[in-house]
Amino acid sequence: IERPYYGDVGRNLRRLRASENLHDDVELSNEVSIISDDFAEENIFNIRYVVWKGVKWKVTNAEVLRPRIILSLGGVYNA
């Protein structure tokens, strides 16, 4: 189930990771803080990606700091 949430970008950092591809992979070290609700807290382990700037980014870490959830982003999400 995809649900819309809005939040603030707390840290905005980009890095390139060397890969076997022709071009390096882009990864983020961003943190997005969303206002949580009961659904988000009950399903925190199911949060897989965040859509930011039109791209789906993998959630690498999720931390509950009521009333917010801090989501750390990594590479591009490929499902």
mmCIF file of the N, C-alpha and C atoms, coordinates in Angstrom:
data_MODEL
# 
_entry.id   MODEL 
# 
loop_
_atom_site.group_PDB 
_atom_site.id 
_atom_site.type_symbol 
_atom_site.label_atom_id 
_atom_site.label_alt_id 
_atom_site.label_comp_id 
_atom_site.label_asym_id 
_atom_site.label_entity_id 
_atom_site.label_seq_id 
_atom_site.pdbx_PDB_ins_code 
_atom_site.Cartn_x 
_atom_site.Cartn_y 
_atom_site.Cartn_z 
_atom_site.occupancy 
_atom_site.B_iso_or_equiv 
_atom_site.pdbx_formal_charge 
_atom_site.auth_seq_id 
_atom_site.auth_comp_id 
_atom_site.auth_asym_id 
_atom_site.auth_atom_id 
_atom_site.pdbx_PDB_model_num 
ATOM 1   N N  . ILE A 1 1  ? 0.853  -1.173 0.000   1.00 0.00 ? 1  ILE A N  1 
ATOM 2   C CA . ILE A 1 1  ? 0.000  0.000  0.000   1.00 0.00 ? 1  ILE A CA 1 
ATOM 3   C C  . ILE A 1 1  ? 0.891  1.226  0.000   1.00 0.00 ? 1  ILE A C  1 
ATOM 4   N N  . GLU A 1 2  ? 0.699  2.079  -0.954  1.00 0.00 ? 2  GLU A N  1 
ATOM 5   C CA . GLU A 1 2  ? 1.453  3.323  -1.008  1.00 0.00 ? 2  GLU A CA 1 
ATOM 6   C C  . GLU A 1 2  ? 0.597  4.436  -0.425  1.00 0.00 ? 2  GLU A C  1 
ATOM 7   N N  . ARG A 1 3  ? 1.161  5.174  0.530   1.00 0.00 ? 3  ARG A N  1 
ATOM 8   C CA . ARG A 1 3  ? 0.417  6.255  1.186   1.00 0.00 ? 3  ARG A CA 1 
ATOM 9   C C  . ARG A 1 3  ? 1.212  7.543  1.100   1.00 0.00 ? 3  ARG A C  1 
ATOM 10  N N  . PRO A 1 4  ? 0.503  8.657  0.890   1.00 0.00 ? 4  PRO A N  1 
ATOM 11  C CA . PRO A 1 4  ? 1.214  9.944  0.823   1.00 0.00 ? 4  PRO A CA 1 
ATOM 12  C C  . PRO A 1 4  ? 1.507  10.495 2.215   1.00 0.00 ? 4  PRO A C  1 
ATOM 13  N N  . TYR A 1 5  ? 2.738  10.904 2.421   1.00 0.00 ? 5  TYR A N  1 
ATOM 14  C CA . TYR A 1 5  ? 3.153  11.608 3.626   1.00 0.00 ? 5  TYR A CA 1 
ATOM 15  C C  . TYR A 1 5  ? 4.008  12.779 3.173   1.00 0.00 ? 5  TYR A C  1 
ATOM 16  N N  . TYR A 1 6  ? 4.020  13.799 3.965   1.00 0.00 ? 6  TYR A N  1 
ATOM 17  C CA . TYR A 1 6  ? 4.843  14.961 3.663   1.00 0.00 ? 6  TYR A CA 1 
ATOM 18  C C  . TYR A 1 6  ? 5.792  15.176 4.818   1.00 0.00 ? 6  TYR A C  1 
ATOM 19  N N  . GLY A 1 7  ? 6.962  15.695 4.506   1.00 0.00 ? 7  GLY A N  1 
ATOM 20  C CA . GLY A 1 7  ? 7.943  15.885 5.558   1.00 0.00 ? 7  GLY A CA 1 
ATOM 21  C C  . GLY A 1 7  ? 8.986  16.909 5.181   1.00 0.00 ? 7  GLY A C  1 
ATOM 22  N N  . ASP A 1 8  ? 10.003 16.961 6.002   1.00 0.00 ? 8  ASP A N  1 
ATOM 23  C CA . ASP A 1 8  ? 11.115 17.893 5.823   1.00 0.00 ? 8  ASP A CA 1 
ATOM 24  C C  . ASP A 1 8  ? 12.394 17.111 5.570   1.00 0.00 ? 8  ASP A C  1 
ATOM 25  N N  . VAL A 1 9  ? 13.240 17.652 4.716   1.00 0.00 ? 9  VAL A N  1 
ATOM 26  C CA . VAL A 1 9  ? 14.554 17.053 4.477   1.00 0.00 ? 9  VAL A CA 1 
ATOM 27  C C  . VAL A 1 9  ? 15.504 17.641 5.505   1.00 0.00 ? 9  VAL A C  1 
ATOM 28  N N  . GLY A 1 10 ? 15.996 16.786 6.399   1.00 0.00 ? 10 GLY A N  1 
ATOM 29  C CA . GLY A 1 10 ? 16.876 17.257 7.468   1.00 0.00 ? 10 GLY A CA 1 
ATOM 30  C C  . GLY A 1 10 ? 18.330 17.305 7.060   1.00 0.00 ? 10 GLY A C  1 
ATOM 31  N N  . ARG A 1 11 ? 18.736 16.357 6.257   1.00 0.00 ? 11 ARG A N  1 
ATOM 32  C CA . ARG A 1 11 ? 20.110 16.311 5.757   1.00 0.00 ? 11 ARG A CA 1 
ATOM 33  C C  . ARG A 1 11 ? 20.018 16.034 4.272   1.00 0.00 ? 11 ARG A C  1 
ATOM 34  N N  . ASN A 1 12 ? 20.776 16.763 3.487   1.00 0.00 ? 12 ASN A N  1 
ATOM 35  C CA . ASN A 1 12 ? 20.714 16.647 2.038   1.00 0.00 ? 12 ASN A CA 1 
ATOM 36  C C  . ASN A 1 12 ? 22.132 16.449 1.514   1.00 0.00 ? 12 ASN A C  1 
ATOM 37  N N  . LEU A 1 13 ? 22.513 15.185 1.316   1.00 0.00 ? 13 LEU A N  1 
ATOM 38  C CA . LEU A 1 13 ? 23.875 14.856 0.924   1.00 0.00 ? 13 LEU A CA 1 
ATOM 39  C C  . LEU A 1 13 ? 23.849 13.805 -0.178  1.00 0.00 ? 13 LEU A C  1 
ATOM 40  N N  . ARG A 1 14 ? 24.619 14.008 -1.212  1.00 0.00 ? 14 ARG A N  1 
ATOM 41  C CA . ARG A 1 14 ? 24.700 13.078 -2.334  1.00 0.00 ? 14 ARG A CA 1 
ATOM 42  C C  . ARG A 1 14 ? 26.119 12.556 -2.438  1.00 0.00 ? 14 ARG A C  1 
ATOM 43  N N  . ARG A 1 15 ? 26.241 11.299 -2.863  1.00 0.00 ? 15 ARG A N  1 
ATOM 44  C CA . ARG A 1 15 ? 27.571 10.728 -3.085  1.00 0.00 ? 15 ARG A CA 1 
ATOM 45  C C  . ARG A 1 15 ? 27.526 9.799  -4.283  1.00 0.00 ? 15 ARG A C  1 
ATOM 46  N N  . LEU A 1 16 ? 28.672 9.601  -4.897  1.00 0.00 ? 16 LEU A N  1 
ATOM 47  C CA . LEU A 1 16 ? 28.795 8.660  -6.007  1.00 0.00 ? 16 LEU A CA 1 
ATOM 48  C C  . LEU A 1 16 ? 29.472 7.407  -5.491  1.00 0.00 ? 16 LEU A C  1 
ATOM 49  N N  . ARG A 1 17 ? 28.933 6.269  -5.884  1.00 0.00 ? 17 ARG A N  1 
ATOM 50  C CA . ARG A 1 17 ? 29.500 4.982  -5.475  1.00 0.00 ? 17 ARG A CA 1 
ATOM 51  C C  . ARG A 1 17 ? 30.035 4.303  -6.721  1.00 0.00 ? 17 ARG A C  1 
ATOM 52  N N  . ALA A 1 18 ? 31.282 3.892  -6.683  1.00 0.00 ? 18 ALA A N  1 
ATOM 53  C CA . ALA A 1 18 ? 31.884 3.201  -7.818  1.00 0.00 ? 18 ALA A CA 1 
ATOM 54  C C  . ALA A 1 18 ? 31.141 1.895  -8.060  1.00 0.00 ? 18 ALA A C  1 
ATOM 55  N N  . SER A 1 19 ? 30.911 1.590  -9.334  1.00 0.00 ? 19 SER A N  1 
ATOM 56  C CA . SER A 1 19 ? 30.198 0.362  -9.665  1.00 0.00 ? 19 SER A CA 1 
ATOM 57  C C  . SER A 1 19 ? 30.816 -0.247 -10.917 1.00 0.00 ? 19 SER A C  1 
ATOM 58  N N  . GLU A 1 20 ? 30.281 -1.388 -11.291 1.00 0.00 ? 20 GLU A N  1 
ATOM 59  C CA . GLU A 1 20 ? 30.760 -2.062 -12.490 1.00 0.00 ? 20 GLU A CA 1 
ATOM 60  C C  . GLU A 1 20 ? 30.166 -1.449 -13.747 1.00 0.00 ? 20 GLU A C  1 
ATOM 61  N N  . ASN A 1 21 ? 29.180 -0.593 -13.589 1.00 0.00 ? 21 ASN A N  1 
ATOM 62  C CA . ASN A 1 21 ? 28.541 0.063  -14.726 1.00 0.00 ? 21 ASN A CA 1 
ATOM 63  C C  . ASN A 1 21 ? 29.463 1.131  -15.303 1.00 0.00 ? 21 ASN A C  1 
ATOM 64  N N  . LEU A 1 22 ? 29.093 1.636  -16.463 1.00 0.00 ? 22 LEU A N  1 
ATOM 65  C CA . LEU A 1 22 ? 29.868 2.688  -17.110 1.00 0.00 ? 22 LEU A CA 1 
ATOM 66  C C  . LEU A 1 22 ? 29.931 3.933  -16.233 1.00 0.00 ? 22 LEU A C  1 
ATOM 67  N N  . HIS A 1 23 ? 28.793 4.268  -15.601 1.00 0.00 ? 23 HIS A N  1 
ATOM 68  C CA . HIS A 1 23 ? 28.729 5.449  -14.740 1.00 0.00 ? 23 HIS A CA 1 
ATOM 69  C C  . HIS A 1 23 ? 28.584 5.015  -13.289 1.00 0.00 ? 23 HIS A C  1 
ATOM 70  N N  . ASP A 1 24 ? 29.122 5.820  -12.387 1.00 0.00 ? 24 ASP A N  1 
ATOM 71  C CA . ASP A 1 24 ? 28.979 5.530  -10.959 1.00 0.00 ? 24 ASP A CA 1 
ATOM 72  C C  . ASP A 1 24 ? 27.518 5.641  -10.548 1.00 0.00 ? 24 ASP A C  1 
ATOM 73  N N  . ASP A 1 25 ? 27.143 4.896  -9.505  1.00 0.00 ? 25 ASP A N  1 
ATOM 74  C CA . ASP A 1 25 ? 25.787 4.951  -8.976  1.00 0.00 ? 25 ASP A CA 1 
ATOM 75  C C  . ASP A 1 25 ? 25.653 6.127  -8.023  1.00 0.00 ? 25 ASP A C  1 
ATOM 76  N N  . VAL A 1 26 ? 24.513 6.804  -8.076  1.00 0.00 ? 26 VAL A N  1 
ATOM 77  C CA . VAL A 1 26 ? 24.241 7.910  -7.168  1.00 0.00 ? 26 VAL A CA 1 
ATOM 78  C C  . VAL A 1 26 ? 23.542 7.358  -5.939  1.00 0.00 ? 26 VAL A C  1 
ATOM 79  N N  . GLU A 1 27 ? 24.016 7.749  -4.770  1.00 0.00 ? 27 GLU A N  1 
ATOM 80  C CA . GLU A 1 27 ? 23.378 7.391  -3.515  1.00 0.00 ? 27 GLU A CA 1 
ATOM 81  C C  . GLU A 1 27 ? 23.153 8.652  -2.715  1.00 0.00 ? 27 GLU A C  1 
ATOM 82  N N  . LEU A 1 28 ? 22.112 8.638  -1.909  1.00 0.00 ? 28 LEU A N  1 
ATOM 83  C CA . LEU A 1 28 ? 21.830 9.752  -1.026  1.00 0.00 ? 28 LEU A CA 1 
ATOM 84  C C  . LEU A 1 28 ? 22.174 9.369  0.395   1.00 0.00 ? 28 LEU A C  1 
ATOM 85  N N  . SER A 1 29 ? 22.471 10.364 1.190   1.00 0.00 ? 29 SER A N  1 
ATOM 86  C CA . SER A 1 29 ? 22.593 10.191 2.632   1.00 0.00 ? 29 SER A CA 1 
ATOM 87  C C  . SER A 1 29 ? 21.638 11.182 3.278   1.00 0.00 ? 29 SER A C  1 
ATOM 88  N N  . ASN A 1 30 ? 20.462 11.285 2.698   1.00 0.00 ? 30 ASN A N  1 
ATOM 89  C CA . ASN A 1 30 ? 19.463 12.235 3.175   1.00 0.00 ? 30 ASN A CA 1 
ATOM 90  C C  . ASN A 1 30 ? 18.645 11.641 4.297   1.00 0.00 ? 30 ASN A C  1 
ATOM 91  N N  . GLU A 1 31 ? 18.096 12.526 5.107   1.00 0.00 ? 31 GLU A N  1 
ATOM 92  C CA . GLU A 1 31 ? 17.134 12.135 6.122   1.00 0.00 ? 31 GLU A CA 1 
ATOM 93  C C  . GLU A 1 31 ? 15.853 12.917 5.887   1.00 0.00 ? 31 GLU A C  1 
ATOM 94  N N  . VAL A 1 32 ? 14.745 12.208 5.835   1.00 0.00 ? 32 VAL A N  1 
ATOM 95  C CA . VAL A 1 32 ? 13.439 12.818 5.658   1.00 0.00 ? 32 VAL A CA 1 
ATOM 96  C C  . VAL A 1 32 ? 12.650 12.578 6.939   1.00 0.00 ? 32 VAL A C  1 
ATOM 97  N N  . SER A 1 33 ? 12.107 13.639 7.487   1.00 0.00 ? 33 SER A N  1 
ATOM 98  C CA . SER A 1 33 ? 11.325 13.562 8.714   1.00 0.00 ? 33 SER A CA 1 
ATOM 99  C C  . SER A 1 33 ? 9.854  13.734 8.357   1.00 0.00 ? 33 SER A C  1 
ATOM 100 N N  . ILE A 1 34 ? 9.038  12.698 8.636   1.00 0.00 ? 34 ILE A N  1 
ATOM 101 C CA . ILE A 1 34 ? 7.604  12.779 8.343   1.00 0.00 ? 34 ILE A CA 1 
ATOM 102 C C  . ILE A 1 34 ? 6.815  12.797 9.643   1.00 0.00 ? 34 ILE A C  1 
ATOM 103 N N  . ILE A 1 35 ? 5.641  13.413 9.602   1.00 0.00 ? 35 ILE A N  1 
ATOM 104 C CA . ILE A 1 35 ? 4.723  13.356 10.734  1.00 0.00 ? 35 ILE A CA 1 
ATOM 105 C C  . ILE A 1 35 ? 4.088  11.969 10.701  1.00 0.00 ? 35 ILE A C  1 
ATOM 106 N N  . SER A 1 36 ? 4.257  11.214 11.773  1.00 0.00 ? 36 SER A N  1 
ATOM 107 C CA . SER A 1 36 ? 3.744  9.846  11.776  1.00 0.00 ? 36 SER A CA 1 
ATOM 108 C C  . SER A 1 36 ? 2.290  9.798  12.209  1.00 0.00 ? 36 SER A C  1 
ATOM 109 N N  . ASP A 1 37 ? 1.671  8.703  11.864  1.00 0.00 ? 37 ASP A N  1 
ATOM 110 C CA . ASP A 1 37 ? 0.328  8.394  12.338  1.00 0.00 ? 37 ASP A CA 1 
ATOM 111 C C  . ASP A 1 37 ? 0.353  6.924  12.766  1.00 0.00 ? 37 ASP A C  1 
ATOM 112 N N  . ASP A 1 38 ? -0.779 6.432  13.233  1.00 0.00 ? 38 ASP A N  1 
ATOM 113 C CA . ASP A 1 38 ? -0.824 5.045  13.698  1.00 0.00 ? 38 ASP A CA 1 
ATOM 114 C C  . ASP A 1 38 ? -0.433 4.063  12.607  1.00 0.00 ? 38 ASP A C  1 
ATOM 115 N N  . PHE A 1 39 ? -0.891 4.297  11.371  1.00 0.00 ? 39 PHE A N  1 
ATOM 116 C CA . PHE A 1 39 ? -0.579 3.398  10.265  1.00 0.00 ? 39 PHE A CA 1 
ATOM 117 C C  . PHE A 1 39 ? 0.928  3.348  10.024  1.00 0.00 ? 39 PHE A C  1 
ATOM 118 N N  . ALA A 1 40 ? 1.583  4.506  9.988   1.00 0.00 ? 40 ALA A N  1 
ATOM 119 C CA . ALA A 1 40 ? 3.029  4.548  9.731   1.00 0.00 ? 40 ALA A CA 1 
ATOM 120 C C  . ALA A 1 40 ? 3.805  3.844  10.833  1.00 0.00 ? 40 ALA A C  1 
ATOM 121 N N  . GLU A 1 41 ? 3.416  4.065  12.092  1.00 0.00 ? 41 GLU A N  1 
ATOM 122 C CA . GLU A 1 41 ? 4.132  3.428  13.193  1.00 0.00 ? 41 GLU A CA 1 
ATOM 123 C C  . GLU A 1 41 ? 3.921  1.919  13.211  1.00 0.00 ? 41 GLU A C  1 
ATOM 124 N N  . GLU A 1 42 ? 2.720  1.463  12.883  1.00 0.00 ? 42 GLU A N  1 
ATOM 125 C CA . GLU A 1 42 ? 2.444  0.025  12.857  1.00 0.00 ? 42 GLU A CA 1 
ATOM 126 C C  . GLU A 1 42 ? 3.144  -0.671 11.692  1.00 0.00 ? 42 GLU A C  1 
ATOM 127 N N  . ASN A 1 43 ? 3.432  0.064  10.646  1.00 0.00 ? 43 ASN A N  1 
ATOM 128 C CA . ASN A 1 43 ? 4.032  -0.518 9.441   1.00 0.00 ? 43 ASN A CA 1 
ATOM 129 C C  . ASN A 1 43 ? 5.432  0.002  9.165   1.00 0.00 ? 43 ASN A C  1 
ATOM 130 N N  . ILE A 1 44 ? 6.126  0.458  10.193  1.00 0.00 ? 44 ILE A N  1 
ATOM 131 C CA . ILE A 1 44 ? 7.450  1.058  9.990   1.00 0.00 ? 44 ILE A CA 1 
ATOM 132 C C  . ILE A 1 44 ? 8.432  0.085  9.331   1.00 0.00 ? 44 ILE A C  1 
ATOM 133 N N  . PHE A 1 45 ? 8.276  -1.210 9.615   1.00 0.00 ? 45 PHE A N  1 
ATOM 134 C CA . PHE A 1 45 ? 9.197  -2.194 9.026   1.00 0.00 ? 45 PHE A CA 1 
ATOM 135 C C  . PHE A 1 45 ? 8.856  -2.508 7.576   1.00 0.00 ? 45 PHE A C  1 
ATOM 136 N N  . ASN A 1 46 ? 7.743  -2.022 7.092   1.00 0.00 ? 46 ASN A N  1 
ATOM 137 C CA . ASN A 1 46 ? 7.339  -2.241 5.704   1.00 0.00 ? 46 ASN A CA 1 
ATOM 138 C C  . ASN A 1 46 ? 7.639  -1.051 4.804   1.00 0.00 ? 46 ASN A C  1 
ATOM 139 N N  . ILE A 1 47 ? 8.171  0.031  5.355   1.00 0.00 ? 47 ILE A N  1 
ATOM 140 C CA . ILE A 1 47 ? 8.486  1.208  4.541   1.00 0.00 ? 47 ILE A CA 1 
ATOM 141 C C  . ILE A 1 47 ? 9.711  0.885  3.703   1.00 0.00 ? 47 ILE A C  1 
ATOM 142 N N  . ARG A 1 48 ? 9.549  0.858  2.401   1.00 0.00 ? 48 ARG A N  1 
ATOM 143 C CA . ARG A 1 48 ? 10.629 0.452  1.495   1.00 0.00 ? 48 ARG A CA 1 
ATOM 144 C C  . ARG A 1 48 ? 11.262 1.614  0.737   1.00 0.00 ? 48 ARG A C  1 
ATOM 145 N N  . TYR A 1 49 ? 10.454 2.628  0.391   1.00 0.00 ? 49 TYR A N  1 
ATOM 146 C CA . TYR A 1 49 ? 10.996 3.725  -0.405  1.00 0.00 ? 49 TYR A CA 1 
ATOM 147 C C  . TYR A 1 49 ? 10.275 5.027  -0.101  1.00 0.00 ? 49 TYR A C  1 
ATOM 148 N N  . VAL A 1 50 ? 10.930 6.115  -0.518  1.00 0.00 ? 50 VAL A N  1 
ATOM 149 C CA . VAL A 1 50 ? 10.377 7.465  -0.438  1.00 0.00 ? 50 VAL A CA 1 
ATOM 150 C C  . VAL A 1 50 ? 10.503 8.061  -1.831  1.00 0.00 ? 50 VAL A C  1 
ATOM 151 N N  . VAL A 1 51 ? 9.446  8.685  -2.303  1.00 0.00 ? 51 VAL A N  1 
ATOM 152 C CA . VAL A 1 51 ? 9.518  9.394  -3.577  1.00 0.00 ? 51 VAL A CA 1 
ATOM 153 C C  . VAL A 1 51 ? 9.954  10.820 -3.276  1.00 0.00 ? 51 VAL A C  1 
ATOM 154 N N  . TRP A 1 52 ? 11.118 11.197 -3.781  1.00 0.00 ? 52 TRP A N  1 
ATOM 155 C CA . TRP A 1 52 ? 11.667 12.528 -3.561  1.00 0.00 ? 52 TRP A CA 1 
ATOM 156 C C  . TRP A 1 52 ? 12.223 13.041 -4.877  1.00 0.00 ? 52 TRP A C  1 
ATOM 157 N N  . LYS A 1 53 ? 11.784 14.205 -5.276  1.00 0.00 ? 53 LYS A N  1 
ATOM 158 C CA . LYS A 1 53 ? 12.185 14.807 -6.556  1.00 0.00 ? 53 LYS A CA 1 
ATOM 159 C C  . LYS A 1 53 ? 11.870 13.886 -7.728  1.00 0.00 ? 53 LYS A C  1 
ATOM 160 N N  . GLY A 1 54 ? 10.746 13.160 -7.624  1.00 0.00 ? 54 GLY A N  1 
ATOM 161 C CA . GLY A 1 54 ? 10.281 12.322 -8.714  1.00 0.00 ? 54 GLY A CA 1 
ATOM 162 C C  . GLY A 1 54 ? 10.960 10.968 -8.835  1.00 0.00 ? 54 GLY A C  1 
ATOM 163 N N  . VAL A 1 55 ? 11.829 10.617 -7.896  1.00 0.00 ? 55 VAL A N  1 
ATOM 164 C CA . VAL A 1 55 ? 12.569 9.355  -7.930  1.00 0.00 ? 55 VAL A CA 1 
ATOM 165 C C  . VAL A 1 55 ? 12.249 8.570  -6.662  1.00 0.00 ? 55 VAL A C  1 
ATOM 166 N N  . LYS A 1 56 ? 12.137 7.250  -6.792  1.00 0.00 ? 56 LYS A N  1 
ATOM 167 C CA . LYS A 1 56 ? 11.945 6.390  -5.626  1.00 0.00 ? 56 LYS A CA 1 
ATOM 168 C C  . LYS A 1 56 ? 13.326 6.051  -5.050  1.00 0.00 ? 56 LYS A C  1 
ATOM 169 N N  . TRP A 1 57 ? 13.536 6.415  -3.760  1.00 0.00 ? 57 TRP A N  1 
ATOM 170 C CA . TRP A 1 57 ? 14.794 6.162  -3.071  1.00 0.00 ? 57 TRP A CA 1 
ATOM 171 C C  . TRP A 1 57 ? 14.583 5.134  -1.972  1.00 0.00 ? 57 TRP A C  1 
ATOM 172 N N  . LYS A 1 58 ? 15.520 4.197  -1.823  1.00 0.00 ? 58 LYS A N  1 
ATOM 173 C CA . LYS A 1 58 ? 15.437 3.161  -0.791  1.00 0.00 ? 58 LYS A CA 1 
ATOM 174 C C  . LYS A 1 58 ? 15.516 3.779  0.600   1.00 0.00 ? 58 LYS A C  1 
ATOM 175 N N  . VAL A 1 59 ? 14.691 3.286  1.502   1.00 0.00 ? 59 VAL A N  1 
ATOM 176 C CA . VAL A 1 59 ? 14.793 3.651  2.910   1.00 0.00 ? 59 VAL A CA 1 
ATOM 177 C C  . VAL A 1 59 ? 15.756 2.665  3.556   1.00 0.00 ? 59 VAL A C  1 
ATOM 178 N N  . THR A 1 60 ? 16.850 3.169  4.091   1.00 0.00 ? 60 THR A N  1 
ATOM 179 C CA . THR A 1 60 ? 17.864 2.308  4.691   1.00 0.00 ? 60 THR A CA 1 
ATOM 180 C C  . THR A 1 60 ? 17.741 2.226  6.208   1.00 0.00 ? 60 THR A C  1 
ATOM 181 N N  . ASN A 1 61 ? 17.052 3.207  6.808   1.00 0.00 ? 61 ASN A N  1 
ATOM 182 C CA . ASN A 1 61 ? 16.896 3.233  8.257   1.00 0.00 ? 61 ASN A CA 1 
ATOM 183 C C  . ASN A 1 61 ? 15.635 4.030  8.583   1.00 0.00 ? 61 ASN A C  1 
ATOM 184 N N  . ALA A 1 62 ? 14.915 3.596  9.609   1.00 0.00 ? 62 ALA A N  1 
ATOM 185 C CA . ALA A 1 62 ? 13.720 4.304  10.059  1.00 0.00 ? 62 ALA A CA 1 
ATOM 186 C C  . ALA A 1 62 ? 13.758 4.390  11.576  1.00 0.00 ? 62 ALA A C  1 
ATOM 187 N N  . GLU A 1 63 ? 13.602 5.598  12.091  1.00 0.00 ? 63 GLU A N  1 
ATOM 188 C CA . GLU A 1 63 ? 13.685 5.826  13.530  1.00 0.00 ? 63 GLU A CA 1 
ATOM 189 C C  . GLU A 1 63 ? 12.445 6.580  13.992  1.00 0.00 ? 63 GLU A C  1 
ATOM 190 N N  . VAL A 1 64 ? 11.782 6.067  15.018  1.00 0.00 ? 64 VAL A N  1 
ATOM 191 C CA . VAL A 1 64 ? 10.593 6.724  15.556  1.00 0.00 ? 64 VAL A CA 1 
ATOM 192 C C  . VAL A 1 64 ? 11.021 7.716  16.627  1.00 0.00 ? 64 VAL A C  1 
ATOM 193 N N  . LEU A 1 65 ? 10.736 8.971  16.391  1.00 0.00 ? 65 LEU A N  1 
ATOM 194 C CA . LEU A 1 65 ? 10.943 10.049 17.355  1.00 0.00 ? 65 LEU A CA 1 
ATOM 195 C C  . LEU A 1 65 ? 9.626  10.817 17.424  1.00 0.00 ? 65 LEU A C  1 
ATOM 196 N N  . ARG A 1 66 ? 8.666  10.269 18.164  1.00 0.00 ? 66 ARG A N  1 
ATOM 197 C CA . ARG A 1 66 ? 7.309  10.809 18.199  1.00 0.00 ? 66 ARG A CA 1 
ATOM 198 C C  . ARG A 1 66 ? 7.311  12.311 18.349  1.00 0.00 ? 66 ARG A C  1 
ATOM 199 N N  . PRO A 1 67 ? 6.559  13.014 17.574  1.00 0.00 ? 67 PRO A N  1 
ATOM 200 C CA . PRO A 1 67 ? 5.507  12.568 16.663  1.00 0.00 ? 67 PRO A CA 1 
ATOM 201 C C  . PRO A 1 67 ? 6.003  12.338 15.238  1.00 0.00 ? 67 PRO A C  1 
ATOM 202 N N  . ARG A 1 68 ? 7.291  12.175 15.058  1.00 0.00 ? 68 ARG A N  1 
ATOM 203 C CA . ARG A 1 68 ? 7.857  12.031 13.711  1.00 0.00 ? 68 ARG A CA 1 
ATOM 204 C C  . ARG A 1 68 ? 8.519  10.679 13.534  1.00 0.00 ? 68 ARG A C  1 
ATOM 205 N N  . ILE A 1 69 ? 8.738  10.330 12.267  1.00 0.00 ? 69 ILE A N  1 
ATOM 206 C CA . ILE A 1 69 ? 9.571  9.191  11.895  1.00 0.00 ? 69 ILE A CA 1 
ATOM 207 C C  . ILE A 1 69 ? 10.668 9.745  11.004  1.00 0.00 ? 69 ILE A C  1 
ATOM 208 N N  . ILE A 1 70 ? 11.911 9.432  11.332  1.00 0.00 ? 70 ILE A N  1 
ATOM 209 C CA . ILE A 1 70 ? 13.064 9.885  10.546  1.00 0.00 ? 70 ILE A CA 1 
ATOM 210 C C  . ILE A 1 70 ? 13.462 8.738  9.624   1.00 0.00 ? 70 ILE A C  1 
ATOM 211 N N  . LEU A 1 71 ? 13.430 8.999  8.321   1.00 0.00 ? 71 LEU A N  1 
ATOM 212 C CA . LEU A 1 71 ? 13.758 7.999  7.312   1.00 0.00 ? 71 LEU A CA 1 
ATOM 213 C C  . LEU A 1 71 ? 15.090 8.369  6.662   1.00 0.00 ? 71 LEU A C  1 
ATOM 214 N N  . SER A 1 72 ? 16.054 7.455  6.682   1.00 0.00 ? 72 SER A N  1 
ATOM 215 C CA . SER A 1 72 ? 17.335 7.669  6.016   1.00 0.00 ? 72 SER A CA 1 
ATOM 216 C C  . SER A 1 72 ? 17.248 7.045  4.626   1.00 0.00 ? 72 SER A C  1 
ATOM 217 N N  . LEU A 1 73 ? 17.716 7.781  3.629   1.00 0.00 ? 73 LEU A N  1 
ATOM 218 C CA . LEU A 1 73 ? 17.620 7.330  2.237   1.00 0.00 ? 73 LEU A CA 1 
ATOM 219 C C  . LEU A 1 73 ? 18.973 6.877  1.727   1.00 0.00 ? 73 LEU A C  1 
ATOM 220 N N  . GLY A 1 74 ? 18.944 5.906  0.809   1.00 0.00 ? 74 GLY A N  1 
ATOM 221 C CA . GLY A 1 74 ? 20.158 5.386  0.187   1.00 0.00 ? 74 GLY A CA 1 
ATOM 222 C C  . GLY A 1 74 ? 20.082 5.512  -1.319  1.00 0.00 ? 74 GLY A C  1 
ATOM 223 N N  . GLY A 1 75 ? 20.279 4.409  -2.019  1.00 0.00 ? 75 GLY A N  1 
ATOM 224 C CA . GLY A 1 75 ? 20.285 4.404  -3.479  1.00 0.00 ? 75 GLY A CA 1 
ATOM 225 C C  . GLY A 1 75 ? 18.885 4.378  -4.072  1.00 0.00 ? 75 GLY A C  1 
ATOM 226 N N  . VAL A 1 76 ? 18.856 4.338  -5.370  1.00 0.00 ? 76 VAL A N  1 
ATOM 227 C CA . VAL A 1 76 ? 17.579 4.289  -6.096  1.00 0.00 ? 76 VAL A CA 1 
ATOM 228 C C  . VAL A 1 76 ? 16.895 2.961  -5.832  1.00 0.00 ? 76 VAL A C  1 
ATOM 229 N N  . TYR A 1 77 ? 15.596 3.008  -5.588  1.00 0.00 ? 77 TYR A N  1 
ATOM 230 C CA . TYR A 1 77 ? 14.802 1.821  -5.297  1.00 0.00 ? 77 TYR A CA 1 
ATOM 231 C C  . TYR A 1 77 ? 14.424 1.132  -6.605  1.00 0.00 ? 77 TYR A C  1 
ATOM 232 N N  . ASN A 1 78 ? 14.752 -0.145 -6.724  1.00 0.00 ? 78 ASN A N  1 
ATOM 233 C CA . ASN A 1 78 ? 14.390 -0.947 -7.893  1.00 0.00 ? 78 ASN A CA 1 
ATOM 234 C C  . ASN A 1 78 ? 13.564 -2.122 -7.433  1.00 0.00 ? 78 ASN A C  1 
ATOM 235 N N  . ALA A 1 79 ? 12.279 -2.121 -7.800  1.00 0.00 ? 79 ALA A N  1 
ATOM 236 C CA . ALA A 1 79 ? 11.420 -3.226 -7.376  1.00 0.00 ? 79 ALA A CA 1 
ATOM 237 C C  . ALA A 1 79 ? 11.022 -4.070 -8.553  1.00 0.00 ? 79 ALA A C  1 
# 
